Amino acid sequence: RYGSGRSVPLHCKSHRNDGVARKRSVSRAAFEALETRRLLTTFPVTTTTDGGAGSLRAAIIAANANPGPDIVTVPAGTYTLSITGANEDACATGDLDITGALTITGAGAATTIIQAGTTKSNGIDRVFDVIGYFPVSFTGVQIANGQRPDAGGGPAGTGGGIAVRGPFVQAPPATTVDITDCVFADNSANDGGGFGNL
């Protein structure tokens, strides 16, 4: 007790100068769960050779195996696909198969050229094959000399530059392909020479 005649509760602090007990403001820290965020993994291309360490093919294979969205950076140069073997979906031969969310960034369409052959008549396959449902982005590259003819006129002959296809499931989610500052040159197919949906 103090001279005011008031009872002071144990959790309060009194002040003699005004004779009135005042409560001390108490603040408590609150913790809130934050959204889990993942940094994109970047796979740089360091050689124009098709296949092997540092190649565009190896970078895409690594990105396919890595969970979540990734980035492949492709410096200026001409990247010619030379490992033959169409109708293979693991990016080991033929075209460059993309099976997960990916951004491919070049140095500009005039200087970063990704081609399936050295001319429009000797391409070994289409250039890119997007397989599944996820976002893909191409920026600053030229996609050239892809070929995807099909003697029977079926869907296999779709998309000489880029083909987008998904597993056969009901009501698939949308696949988005963003193409920015790119050039498609001398690609051919029965349907969709530069770009086609299967």
C-alpha angles and dihedrals in degrees: 000000000000132000093277091073091236124133112237115215116227093246094055135077121224127213120212096202097070101022092233125113112231128197118238113234110244121198122194126203115243123202122211126192110243127215113267110247128192126201115230114252115232121211111194121207112224105172136044091217115114107241134005133069115338095013126131089243092052091047092053092046089052092047091049090054094047116087117242132012119329141184128230114196117204117191125209112298144092114275111194120188109229107159103100125214121104125200094045118124106196097076090247096118139009116005126016107264117208115198103167142038107298144166118205112197123188133183093252137311092262094057108025106066121176111187139170093216142000092257137025090258103050103051111142095212140328113306104237131018116192108201118188140009116302139096120283127183132194119192131175101355138117115226111201150167096014116157129195111162120164118196091207094051092238131142092276086077094061128114115014094189102027128000122192118202138153138200115278101265133137118264098354119199116255123278113215123202116187116196117189128176093346133139127214112204133181097341118151138191139145088259127018104007094194100023133006142172118221 
